[in-house]
Amino acid sequence: MTQTAAALEAYNAYWANSIIPHGNVLWMVFIIVLAVIALWQARTFVSKF
């Protein structure tokens, strides 16, 4: 087994045992939602000036 295959297997095992359901996808969704909130906050902050 190459190092890449071992890393991929460890990654899959980490998310398979996660307490968060569908954790391998949910973290990406969380980052996108956080970015949208940050953009909204920046827009409301700038519009006050």
PDB file of N, CA, C and O in Angstrom, chain B, residues numbered from 101:
ATOM      1  N   MET B 101       0.855  -1.176   0.000  1.00  0.00           N
ATOM      2  CA  MET B 101       0.000   0.000   0.000  1.00  0.00           C
ATOM      3  C   MET B 101       0.902   1.242   0.000  1.00  0.00           C
ATOM      4  O   MET B 101       1.828   1.360   0.803  1.00  0.00           O
ATOM      5  N   THR B 102       0.609   2.139  -0.904  1.00  0.00           N
ATOM      6  CA  THR B 102       1.389   3.373  -0.967  1.00  0.00           C
ATOM      7  C   THR B 102       0.966   4.317   0.154  1.00  0.00           C
ATOM      8  O   THR B 102      -0.041   4.109   0.831  1.00  0.00           O
ATOM      9  N   GLN B 103       1.766   5.352   0.324  1.00  0.00           N
ATOM     10  CA  GLN B 103       1.469   6.307   1.394  1.00  0.00           C
ATOM     11  C   GLN B 103       0.147   7.026   1.128  1.00  0.00           C
ATOM     12  O   GLN B 103      -0.614   7.288   2.060  1.00  0.00           O
ATOM     13  N   THR B 104      -0.128   7.344  -0.133  1.00  0.00           N
ATOM     14  CA  THR B 104      -1.372   8.028  -0.474  1.00  0.00           C
ATOM     15  C   THR B 104      -2.580   7.156  -0.156  1.00  0.00           C
ATOM     16  O   THR B 104      -3.574   7.640   0.387  1.00  0.00           O
ATOM     17  N   ALA B 105      -2.497   5.884  -0.490  1.00  0.00           N
ATOM     18  CA  ALA B 105      -3.608   4.973  -0.203  1.00  0.00           C
ATOM     19  C   ALA B 105      -3.813   4.825   1.295  1.00  0.00           C
ATOM     20  O   ALA B 105      -4.948   4.769   1.768  1.00  0.00           O
ATOM     21  N   ALA B 106      -2.712   4.761   2.047  1.00  0.00           N
ATOM     22  CA  ALA B 106      -2.830   4.646   3.503  1.00  0.00           C
ATOM     23  C   ALA B 106      -3.438   5.910   4.100  1.00  0.00           C
ATOM     24  O   ALA B 106      -4.248   5.839   5.025  1.00  0.00           O
ATOM     25  N   ALA B 107      -3.047   7.068   3.570  1.00  0.00           N
ATOM     26  CA  ALA B 107      -3.605   8.329   4.064  1.00  0.00           C
ATOM     27  C   ALA B 107      -5.086   8.420   3.747  1.00  0.00           C
ATOM     28  O   ALA B 107      -5.873   8.865   4.582  1.00  0.00           O
ATOM     29  N   LEU B 108      -5.474   8.003   2.549  1.00  0.00           N
ATOM     30  CA  LEU B 108      -6.878   8.035   2.165  1.00  0.00           C
ATOM     31  C   LEU B 108      -7.703   7.087   3.029  1.00  0.00           C
ATOM     32  O   LEU B 108      -8.824   7.412   3.420  1.00  0.00           O
ATOM     33  N   GLU B 109      -7.158   5.940   3.321  1.00  0.00           N
ATOM     34  CA  GLU B 109      -7.863   4.979   4.177  1.00  0.00           C
ATOM     35  C   GLU B 109      -8.009   5.529   5.601  1.00  0.00           C
ATOM     36  O   GLU B 109      -9.058   5.366   6.224  1.00  0.00           O
ATOM     37  N   ALA B 110      -6.967   6.173   6.110  1.00  0.00           N
ATOM     38  CA  ALA B 110      -7.045   6.773   7.447  1.00  0.00           C
ATOM     39  C   ALA B 110      -8.055   7.914   7.470  1.00  0.00           C
ATOM     40  O   ALA B 110      -8.790   8.074   8.444  1.00  0.00           O
ATOM     41  N   TYR B 111      -8.093   8.704   6.405  1.00  0.00           N
ATOM     42  CA  TYR B 111      -9.055   9.804   6.306  1.00  0.00           C
ATOM     43  C   TYR B 111     -10.483   9.271   6.317  1.00  0.00           C
ATOM     44  O   TYR B 111     -11.336   9.787   7.038  1.00  0.00           O
ATOM     45  N   ASN B 112     -10.739   8.250   5.526  1.00  0.00           N
ATOM     46  CA  ASN B 112     -12.078   7.656   5.474  1.00  0.00           C
ATOM     47  C   ASN B 112     -12.467   7.035   6.809  1.00  0.00           C
ATOM     48  O   ASN B 112     -13.621   7.137   7.224  1.00  0.00           O
ATOM     49  N   ALA B 113     -11.513   6.389   7.491  1.00  0.00           N
ATOM     50  CA  ALA B 113     -11.798   5.789   8.790  1.00  0.00           C
ATOM     51  C   ALA B 113     -12.090   6.861   9.833  1.00  0.00           C
ATOM     52  O   ALA B 113     -12.941   6.673  10.702  1.00  0.00           O
ATOM     53  N   TYR B 114     -11.380   7.989   9.743  1.00  0.00           N
ATOM     54  CA  TYR B 114     -11.602   9.092  10.694  1.00  0.00           C
ATOM     55  C   TYR B 114     -13.022   9.622  10.564  1.00  0.00           C
ATOM     56  O   TYR B 114     -13.703   9.811  11.572  1.00  0.00           O
ATOM     57  N   TRP B 115     -13.476   9.862   9.348  1.00  0.00           N
ATOM     58  CA  TRP B 115     -14.818  10.414   9.157  1.00  0.00           C
ATOM     59  C   TRP B 115     -15.895   9.363   9.346  1.00  0.00           C
ATOM     60  O   TRP B 115     -17.026   9.707   9.691  1.00  0.00           O
ATOM     61  N   ALA B 116     -15.582   8.096   9.133  1.00  0.00           N
ATOM     62  CA  ALA B 116     -16.571   7.037   9.349  1.00  0.00           C
ATOM     63  C   ALA B 116     -16.892   6.896  10.831  1.00  0.00           C
ATOM     64  O   ALA B 116     -18.012   6.531  11.189  1.00  0.00           O
ATOM     65  N   ASN B 117     -15.924   7.183  11.697  1.00  0.00           N
ATOM     66  CA  ASN B 117     -16.124   7.059  13.143  1.00  0.00           C
ATOM     67  C   ASN B 117     -16.470   8.393  13.793  1.00  0.00           C
ATOM     68  O   ASN B 117     -16.458   8.508  15.019  1.00  0.00           O
ATOM     69  N   SER B 118     -16.773   9.384  12.996  1.00  0.00           N
ATOM     70  CA  SER B 118     -17.054  10.720  13.513  1.00  0.00           C
ATOM     71  C   SER B 118     -18.401  10.743  14.230  1.00  0.00           C
ATOM     72  O   SER B 118     -19.313   9.984  13.901  1.00  0.00           O
ATOM     73  N   ILE B 119     -18.503  11.637  15.223  1.00  0.00           N
ATOM     74  CA  ILE B 119     -19.776  11.775  15.929  1.00  0.00           C
ATOM     75  C   ILE B 119     -20.764  12.603  15.118  1.00  0.00           C
ATOM     76  O   ILE B 119     -21.961  12.607  15.405  1.00  0.00           O
ATOM     77  N   ILE B 120     -20.262  13.301  14.107  1.00  0.00           N
ATOM     78  CA  ILE B 120     -21.103  14.137  13.252  1.00  0.00           C
ATOM     79  C   ILE B 120     -21.575  13.291  12.069  1.00  0.00           C
ATOM     80  O   ILE B 120     -20.745  12.678  11.397  1.00  0.00           O
ATOM     81  N   PRO B 121     -22.862  13.239  11.796  1.00  0.00           N
ATOM     82  CA  PRO B 121     -23.324  12.457  10.639  1.00  0.00           C
ATOM     83  C   PRO B 121     -22.856  13.098   9.337  1.00  0.00           C
ATOM     84  O   PRO B 121     -22.932  14.317   9.188  1.00  0.00           O
ATOM     85  N   HIS B 122     -22.384  12.310   8.417  1.00  0.00           N
ATOM     86  CA  HIS B 122     -21.856  12.764   7.127  1.00  0.00           C
ATOM     87  C   HIS B 122     -20.790  13.837   7.326  1.00  0.00           C
ATOM     88  O   HIS B 122     -20.800  14.868   6.653  1.00  0.00           O
ATOM     89  N   GLY B 123     -19.875  13.584   8.253  1.00  0.00           N
ATOM     90  CA  GLY B 123     -18.852  14.551   8.603  1.00  0.00           C
ATOM     91  C   GLY B 123     -17.918  14.907   7.468  1.00  0.00           C
ATOM     92  O   GLY B 123     -17.370  16.009   7.436  1.00  0.00           O
ATOM     93  N   ASN B 124     -17.726  13.972   6.522  1.00  0.00           N
ATOM     94  CA  ASN B 124     -16.817  14.256   5.410  1.00  0.00           C
ATOM     95  C   ASN B 124     -17.366  15.330   4.484  1.00  0.00           C
ATOM     96  O   ASN B 124     -16.592  15.955   3.760  1.00  0.00           O
ATOM     97  N   VAL B 125     -18.665  15.565   4.481  1.00  0.00           N
ATOM     98  CA  VAL B 125     -19.271  16.606   3.657  1.00  0.00           C
ATOM     99  C   VAL B 125     -19.681  17.797   4.511  1.00  0.00           C
ATOM    100  O   VAL B 125     -19.646  18.939   4.053  1.00  0.00           O
ATOM    101  N   LEU B 126     -20.069  17.530   5.746  1.00  0.00           N
ATOM    102  CA  LEU B 126     -20.623  18.573   6.605  1.00  0.00           C
ATOM    103  C   LEU B 126     -19.619  19.672   6.934  1.00  0.00           C
ATOM    104  O   LEU B 126     -20.011  20.826   7.107  1.00  0.00           O
ATOM    105  N   TRP B 127     -18.325  19.334   7.025  1.00  0.00           N
ATOM    106  CA  TRP B 127     -17.346  20.381   7.331  1.00  0.00           C
ATOM    107  C   TRP B 127     -17.229  21.371   6.189  1.00  0.00           C
ATOM    108  O   TRP B 127     -17.003  22.558   6.425  1.00  0.00           O
ATOM    109  N   MET B 128     -17.380  20.906   4.947  1.00  0.00           N
ATOM    110  CA  MET B 128     -17.330  21.820   3.793  1.00  0.00           C
ATOM    111  C   MET B 128     -18.558  22.737   3.793  1.00  0.00           C
ATOM    112  O   MET B 128     -18.450  23.928   3.503  1.00  0.00           O
ATOM    113  N   VAL B 129     -19.715  22.177   4.118  1.00  0.00           N
ATOM    114  CA  VAL B 129     -20.937  22.973   4.195  1.00  0.00           C
ATOM    115  C   VAL B 129     -20.805  24.016   5.297  1.00  0.00           C
ATOM    116  O   VAL B 129     -21.223  25.161   5.124  1.00  0.00           O
ATOM    117  N   PHE B 130     -20.232  23.627   6.417  1.00  0.00           N
ATOM    118  CA  PHE B 130     -20.035  24.557   7.529  1.00  0.00           C
ATOM    119  C   PHE B 130     -19.137  25.724   7.123  1.00  0.00           C
ATOM    120  O   PHE B 130     -19.424  26.872   7.465  1.00  0.00           O
ATOM    121  N   ILE B 131     -18.063  25.445   6.405  1.00  0.00           N
ATOM    122  CA  ILE B 131     -17.147  26.509   5.968  1.00  0.00           C
ATOM    123  C   ILE B 131     -17.844  27.450   4.990  1.00  0.00           C
ATOM    124  O   ILE B 131     -17.645  28.662   5.060  1.00  0.00           O
ATOM    125  N   ILE B 132     -18.650  26.918   4.086  1.00  0.00           N
ATOM    126  CA  ILE B 132     -19.375  27.766   3.128  1.00  0.00           C
ATOM    127  C   ILE B 132     -20.383  28.647   3.857  1.00  0.00           C
ATOM    128  O   ILE B 132     -20.495  29.835   3.554  1.00  0.00           O
ATOM    129  N   VAL B 133     -21.114  28.084   4.810  1.00  0.00           N
ATOM    130  CA  VAL B 133     -22.081  28.865   5.575  1.00  0.00           C
ATOM    131  C   VAL B 133     -21.369  29.953   6.376  1.00  0.00           C
ATOM    132  O   VAL B 133     -21.847  31.085   6.448  1.00  0.00           O
ATOM    133  N   LEU B 134     -20.243  29.619   6.968  1.00  0.00           N
ATOM    134  CA  LEU B 134     -19.472  30.597   7.721  1.00  0.00           C
ATOM    135  C   LEU B 134     -18.969  31.722   6.822  1.00  0.00           C
ATOM    136  O   LEU B 134     -18.962  32.882   7.234  1.00  0.00           O
ATOM    137  N   ALA B 135     -18.550  31.397   5.603  1.00  0.00           N
ATOM    138  CA  ALA B 135     -18.096  32.414   4.661  1.00  0.00           C
ATOM    139  C   ALA B 135     -19.240  33.332   4.242  1.00  0.00           C
ATOM    140  O   ALA B 135     -19.043  34.539   4.110  1.00  0.00           O
ATOM    141  N   VAL B 136     -20.427  32.780   4.033  1.00  0.00           N
ATOM    142  CA  VAL B 136     -21.588  33.598   3.662  1.00  0.00           C
ATOM    143  C   VAL B 136     -21.950  34.546   4.808  1.00  0.00           C
ATOM    144  O   VAL B 136     -22.263  35.713   4.574  1.00  0.00           O
ATOM    145  N   ILE B 137     -21.909  34.050   6.031  1.00  0.00           N
ATOM    146  CA  ILE B 137     -22.196  34.908   7.181  1.00  0.00           C
ATOM    147  C   ILE B 137     -21.149  36.008   7.300  1.00  0.00           C
ATOM    148  O   ILE B 137     -21.487  37.153   7.599  1.00  0.00           O
ATOM    149  N   ALA B 138     -19.886  35.675   7.070  1.00  0.00           N
ATOM    150  CA  ALA B 138     -18.820  36.680   7.147  1.00  0.00           C
ATOM    151  C   ALA B 138     -18.992  37.746   6.071  1.00  0.00           C
ATOM    152  O   ALA B 138     -18.785  38.929   6.339  1.00  0.00           O
ATOM    153  N   LEU B 139     -19.365  37.347   4.867  1.00  0.00           N
ATOM    154  CA  LEU B 139     -19.598  38.325   3.802  1.00  0.00           C
ATOM    155  C   LEU B 139     -20.778  39.224   4.133  1.00  0.00           C
ATOM    156  O   LEU B 139     -20.729  40.429   3.890  1.00  0.00           O
ATOM    157  N   TRP B 140     -21.827  38.652   4.680  1.00  0.00           N
ATOM    158  CA  TRP B 140     -22.996  39.447   5.063  1.00  0.00           C
ATOM    159  C   TRP B 140     -22.630  40.452   6.157  1.00  0.00           C
ATOM    160  O   TRP B 140     -23.037  41.612   6.104  1.00  0.00           O
ATOM    161  N   GLN B 141     -21.862  40.001   7.145  1.00  0.00           N
ATOM    162  CA  GLN B 141     -21.442  40.894   8.221  1.00  0.00           C
ATOM    163  C   GLN B 141     -20.553  42.019   7.696  1.00  0.00           C
ATOM    164  O   GLN B 141     -20.694  43.167   8.115  1.00  0.00           O
ATOM    165  N   ALA B 142     -19.646  41.696   6.787  1.00  0.00           N
ATOM    166  CA  ALA B 142     -18.773  42.713   6.203  1.00  0.00           C
ATOM    167  C   ALA B 142     -19.578  43.713   5.398  1.00  0.00           C
ATOM    168  O   ALA B 142     -19.291  44.910   5.429  1.00  0.00           O
ATOM    169  N   ARG B 143     -20.563  43.245   4.692  1.00  0.00           N
ATOM    170  CA  ARG B 143     -21.402  44.133   3.875  1.00  0.00           C
ATOM    171  C   ARG B 143     -22.219  45.077   4.759  1.00  0.00           C
ATOM    172  O   ARG B 143     -22.336  46.263   4.453  1.00  0.00           O
ATOM    173  N   THR B 144     -22.776  44.566   5.838  1.00  0.00           N
ATOM    174  CA  THR B 144     -23.560  45.429   6.726  1.00  0.00           C
ATOM    175  C   THR B 144     -22.652  46.413   7.467  1.00  0.00           C
ATOM    176  O   THR B 144     -23.063  47.536   7.759  1.00  0.00           O
ATOM    177  N   PHE B 145     -21.427  45.997   7.769  1.00  0.00           N
ATOM    178  CA  PHE B 145     -20.479  46.890   8.434  1.00  0.00           C
ATOM    179  C   PHE B 145     -20.075  48.041   7.528  1.00  0.00           C
ATOM    180  O   PHE B 145     -20.021  49.189   7.968  1.00  0.00           O
ATOM    181  N   VAL B 146     -19.791  47.744   6.268  1.00  0.00           N
ATOM    182  CA  VAL B 146     -19.356  48.764   5.321  1.00  0.00           C
ATOM    183  C   VAL B 146     -20.512  49.708   4.973  1.00  0.00           C
ATOM    184  O   VAL B 146     -20.285  50.893   4.732  1.00  0.00           O
ATOM    185  N   SER B 147     -21.724  49.207   4.944  1.00  0.00           N
ATOM    186  CA  SER B 147     -22.856  50.039   4.566  1.00  0.00           C
ATOM    187  C   SER B 147     -23.202  51.097   5.631  1.00  0.00           C
ATOM    188  O   SER B 147     -23.967  52.021   5.355  1.00  0.00           O
ATOM    189  N   LYS B 148     -22.656  50.970   6.815  1.00  0.00           N
ATOM    190  CA  LYS B 148     -22.902  51.943   7.879  1.00  0.00           C
ATOM    191  C   LYS B 148     -22.116  53.238   7.666  1.00  0.00           C
ATOM    192  O   LYS B 148     -22.409  54.244   8.312  1.00  0.00           O
ATOM    193  N   PHE B 149     -21.134  53.229   6.780  1.00  0.00           N
ATOM    194  CA  PHE B 149     -20.293  54.419   6.566  1.00  0.00           C
ATOM    195  C   PHE B 149     -20.727  55.197   5.354  1.00  0.00           C
ATOM    196  O   PHE B 149     -20.129  56.224   5.032  1.00  0.00           O
TER     197      PHE B 149
END
